[in-house]
């Protein structure tokens, strides 16, 4: 079974239930004010520190992107790269690419411009979706990746050399595209961190991703009542494949942007988290806090 069918199933069975929550406590702290300061700043600061998404909206957003990509000439077997920080848009974009039969290429947000260019060329990427944090890096290699078009920008203050992801997808159909997928179809290319040289590409099929779904759900013994806290970056197999257990169970996940001990503890408490994947330094920071 292609992994995209699990998302479609969840949208049908649990459509109105929240499946993803993005929490940005750094944004909340930066907007925390006293009554004395209230009249001195804008009363409605841009940005939200908490955003929610239901299974139905998740699936619809994935379908809208898939239909946009197909309209722009992306076909089965083509590669589409993702260069985003953790955000509510990340996973719908990932699944939107898969729904076209194309191959998703998540990129490490720590890559330099030269490493980004190398990975795009090695993977023979046809299109790229990137976020605000990467404008400078993409602009610096723009002329060197002229064969990679379109460039879609997800976020505010769109640079002139990219197209508006939100506006374009909003005008596309939310119906699933009629693309036949099989377990053996290639689904994603992950890149290594490149600690001993340039990053190396690893290809996964839909069958491989489904295997990860079952492995993670069995490992965590996840049920629909569980809430998973995801802190590591989604470009990494570790974070995303841990979340695959939530996908298979049809349960909620929380994306926390930041690793401060007080943020982790606050989120675990307020969101009633039952499963969290912590790296050792983060766990040590919590113990030392």
C-alpha positions as CSV (number, residue, x, y, z in Angstrom):
1,X,0.0,0.0,0.0
2,X,1.4,3.4,-0.9
3,X,1.8,5.6,2.1
4,X,-0.4,8.3,0.6
5,X,-3.4,5.9,1.1
6,X,-2.9,6.1,4.8
7,X,-3.4,9.9,4.7
8,X,-6.5,9.6,2.5
9,X,-7.9,7.0,5.0
10,X,-7.3,9.3,8.0
11,X,-8.9,12.2,6.2
12,X,-12.0,10.1,5.5
13,X,-12.3,8.5,9.0
14,X,-11.0,11.3,11.2
15,X,-11.4,14.3,9.0
16,X,-12.4,16.9,11.6
17,X,-9.8,15.8,14.2
18,X,-6.6,17.8,14.7
19,X,-3.7,15.8,13.5
20,X,-0.9,18.4,13.6
21,X,-0.2,21.4,15.8
22,X,2.8,23.7,15.3
23,X,4.0,25.6,18.4
24,X,6.5,28.4,18.2
25,X,7.1,29.5,21.8
26,X,10.0,31.8,20.7
27,X,7.4,33.9,18.8
28,X,5.1,33.8,21.9
29,X,7.9,35.1,24.1
30,X,8.8,37.8,21.7
31,X,5.2,39.1,21.8
32,X,4.8,38.9,25.6
33,X,4.1,42.3,26.9
34,X,2.9,44.1,30.0
35,X,-0.1,46.4,30.2
36,X,2.3,49.4,30.4
37,X,3.8,48.5,27.0
38,X,0.4,47.7,25.3
39,X,-0.1,51.1,23.7
40,X,3.5,51.4,22.5
41,X,3.5,48.4,20.1
42,X,1.1,47.1,17.5
43,X,-1.8,45.3,19.1
44,X,-2.0,42.5,16.5
45,X,1.6,41.4,15.8
46,X,2.1,39.3,12.7
47,X,2.4,35.6,13.1
48,X,0.9,33.0,15.3
49,X,2.7,30.9,17.9
50,X,0.2,28.1,17.6
51,X,-1.4,26.7,14.5
52,X,-3.6,23.6,14.1
53,X,-4.5,21.4,11.1
54,X,-7.1,18.6,10.8
55,X,-6.7,15.4,8.8
56,X,-9.1,16.6,6.2
57,X,-7.2,19.9,5.7
58,X,-3.9,18.0,5.6
59,X,-5.1,15.8,2.8
60,X,-6.7,18.7,0.9
61,X,-3.5,20.8,1.1
62,X,-1.5,17.8,-0.2
63,X,-3.9,17.3,-3.1
64,X,-3.8,21.0,-4.0
65,X,0.0,20.9,-4.2
66,X,-0.1,17.7,-6.2
67,X,-2.5,19.2,-8.7
68,X,-0.3,22.4,-9.0
69,X,2.8,20.3,-9.6
70,X,1.0,18.2,-12.3
71,X,-0.3,21.4,-13.9
72,X,3.3,22.7,-14.0
73,X,4.6,19.6,-15.8
74,X,5.9,17.5,-12.9
75,X,5.3,13.8,-13.6
76,X,5.8,10.4,-12.0
77,X,9.5,9.8,-11.3
78,X,10.4,13.5,-11.3
79,X,12.1,14.9,-8.2
80,X,10.9,17.8,-6.1
81,X,13.0,19.2,-3.3
82,X,11.9,20.5,0.0
83,X,14.0,23.1,1.9
84,X,12.0,24.2,5.0
85,X,12.3,24.5,8.7
86,X,9.8,22.5,10.7
87,X,6.4,24.0,10.1
88,X,2.8,23.1,9.6
89,X,3.3,23.1,5.8
90,X,6.1,20.6,5.8
91,X,4.2,17.3,5.8
92,X,1.4,18.3,3.5
93,X,4.1,19.4,1.0
94,X,5.9,16.1,1.4
95,X,2.7,14.1,0.7
96,X,1.6,16.5,-2.1
97,X,4.8,15.5,-3.9
98,X,4.2,11.8,-3.3
99,X,0.6,12.0,-4.6
100,X,1.9,13.0,-8.0
101,X,4.1,10.0,-8.2
102,X,7.1,12.3,-8.0
103,X,10.0,11.7,-5.6
104,X,10.4,14.0,-2.6
105,X,13.9,15.2,-1.9
106,X,14.1,16.7,1.7
107,X,17.2,18.8,2.2
108,X,19.1,19.5,5.4
109,X,18.5,23.1,6.6
110,X,22.1,23.3,7.7
111,X,23.4,22.9,4.1
112,X,25.4,25.7,2.6
113,X,24.4,27.1,-0.7
114,X,27.1,24.9,-2.4
115,X,25.8,21.8,-0.7
116,X,22.2,22.6,-1.7
117,X,23.3,23.0,-5.3
118,X,25.2,19.8,-5.1
119,X,22.2,17.8,-3.8
120,X,19.8,19.4,-6.3
121,X,22.1,18.5,-9.2
122,X,22.9,15.0,-7.9
123,X,19.2,14.2,-7.4
124,X,18.3,15.7,-10.8
125,X,15.6,17.8,-9.1
126,X,13.0,19.4,-11.3
127,X,11.4,21.8,-8.8
128,X,12.1,23.3,-5.4
129,X,9.9,24.4,-2.5
130,X,11.7,26.6,0.1
131,X,11.0,28.9,3.0
132,X,12.1,32.3,4.4
133,X,15.2,31.1,6.1
134,X,16.8,30.1,2.8
135,X,16.2,33.1,0.5
136,X,19.8,34.2,0.6
137,X,21.2,30.7,-0.1
138,X,18.8,30.1,-3.0
139,X,19.4,33.6,-4.4
140,X,23.1,33.0,-4.4
141,X,22.9,29.9,-6.6
142,X,19.8,31.0,-8.6
143,X,21.6,31.4,-11.9
144,X,23.5,28.1,-11.4
145,X,20.3,26.1,-11.0
146,X,18.4,27.5,-14.0
147,X,17.2,24.1,-15.0
148,X,15.3,23.8,-11.7
149,X,11.9,25.5,-12.2
150,X,9.5,26.3,-10.8
151,X,10.8,27.6,-7.5
152,X,7.9,27.8,-5.0
153,X,8.2,30.0,-1.9
154,X,6.3,29.1,1.2
155,X,6.0,32.1,3.6
156,X,5.6,35.8,3.8
157,X,7.7,38.4,1.9
158,X,8.2,36.4,-1.2
159,X,11.4,37.1,-3.1
160,X,11.0,38.2,-6.7
161,X,12.7,35.2,-8.2
162,X,10.2,32.7,-6.7
163,X,6.5,31.9,-7.0
164,X,3.9,32.1,-4.3
165,X,3.2,28.6,-2.9
166,X,0.2,29.6,-0.8
167,X,-1.6,31.7,-3.5
168,X,-1.0,29.1,-6.3
169,X,-2.1,26.1,-4.3
170,X,-5.2,27.9,-3.0
171,X,-6.4,28.1,-6.7
172,X,-5.9,24.3,-7.3
173,X,-8.4,21.5,-6.8
174,X,-8.5,19.8,-3.4
175,X,-9.5,16.5,-5.1
176,X,-6.9,13.7,-5.1
177,X,-5.1,13.4,-8.5
178,X,-5.8,10.3,-10.5
179,X,-2.2,8.9,-10.3
180,X,-1.7,5.2,-9.8
181,X,0.9,4.4,-7.2
182,X,2.3,1.0,-6.1
183,X,4.4,-0.2,-3.3
184,X,7.4,-0.6,-5.6
185,X,7.3,3.0,-6.8
186,X,10.2,5.2,-5.6
187,X,9.0,7.8,-3.1
188,X,11.8,9.8,-1.5
189,X,15.5,10.5,-1.7
190,X,17.1,11.3,1.7
191,X,20.6,12.7,1.9
192,X,23.2,11.9,4.5
193,X,24.6,14.8,6.6
194,X,27.9,14.7,4.7
195,X,30.2,14.4,7.8
196,X,32.9,12.7,5.7
197,X,32.4,14.5,2.5
198,X,29.5,15.7,0.4
199,X,26.1,14.3,1.3
200,X,25.1,10.9,-0.1
201,X,21.7,10.0,-1.6
202,X,19.5,7.2,-0.2
203,X,16.5,6.1,-2.2
204,X,13.3,4.8,-0.5
205,X,10.2,3.2,-2.1
206,X,6.6,3.5,-0.8
207,X,7.1,0.0,0.6
208,X,10.1,1.2,2.6
209,X,8.0,4.1,4.1
210,X,5.1,1.8,5.0
211,X,7.6,-0.5,6.7
212,X,8.7,2.4,8.8
213,X,5.1,3.2,9.7
214,X,4.5,-0.3,11.1
215,X,7.9,-0.4,12.8
216,X,7.3,2.9,14.6
217,X,3.8,2.2,15.6
218,X,4.8,-1.2,17.0
219,X,7.8,0.4,18.7
220,X,5.8,3.1,20.5
221,X,2.6,1.0,20.8
222,X,0.8,4.0,19.5
223,X,-3.0,4.3,19.7
224,X,-5.4,7.0,18.5
225,X,-5.3,8.5,22.0
226,X,-1.5,9.2,21.9
227,X,0.0,12.6,21.3
228,X,3.5,12.6,19.8
229,X,5.9,15.5,20.3
230,X,8.3,16.0,17.3
231,X,11.2,18.3,18.0
232,X,14.0,17.1,15.5
233,X,13.9,18.4,11.9
234,X,11.5,16.8,9.6
235,X,14.0,16.5,6.7
236,X,15.7,13.8,8.8
237,X,14.4,10.2,8.6
238,X,14.5,10.0,12.4
239,X,11.9,12.7,13.0
240,X,9.6,11.9,10.1
241,X,9.7,8.1,10.5
242,X,8.9,8.5,14.2
243,X,5.9,10.5,13.2
244,X,4.9,7.8,10.7
245,X,3.6,5.9,13.8
246,X,1.2,8.7,14.4
247,X,0.1,8.6,10.8
248,X,-0.7,4.9,10.9
249,X,-2.5,5.2,14.3
250,X,-4.4,8.3,13.1
251,X,-3.3,10.2,16.2
252,X,-2.1,13.7,16.8
253,X,1.5,15.1,16.7
254,X,2.9,18.4,17.9
255,X,5.7,20.2,16.1
256,X,7.7,22.2,18.6
257,X,10.0,24.8,17.1
258,X,12.8,25.0,19.6
259,X,14.6,22.9,22.2
260,X,14.6,25.1,25.4
261,X,13.9,22.8,28.4
262,X,11.1,25.0,29.6
263,X,9.5,24.9,26.2
264,X,9.6,21.1,26.1
265,X,8.2,20.8,29.6
266,X,5.4,23.4,28.9
267,X,4.4,21.7,25.7
268,X,4.4,18.2,27.2
269,X,2.2,19.4,30.0
270,X,-0.2,21.6,28.0
271,X,-0.6,19.3,25.0
272,X,-0.8,16.1,27.1
273,X,2.1,14.5,25.3
274,X,2.5,10.8,25.7
275,X,5.4,10.1,23.3
276,X,8.5,12.3,22.8
277,X,11.8,11.6,21.1
278,X,14.6,13.4,22.9
279,X,18.2,13.6,21.9
280,X,20.5,13.0,24.9
281,X,21.7,16.7,25.2
282,X,18.1,17.8,25.3
283,X,17.3,15.3,28.0
284,X,20.3,16.4,30.0
285,X,19.3,20.1,29.7
286,X,15.9,19.2,31.1
287,X,17.5,17.4,34.1
288,X,19.8,20.4,34.7
289,X,17.0,23.0,34.3
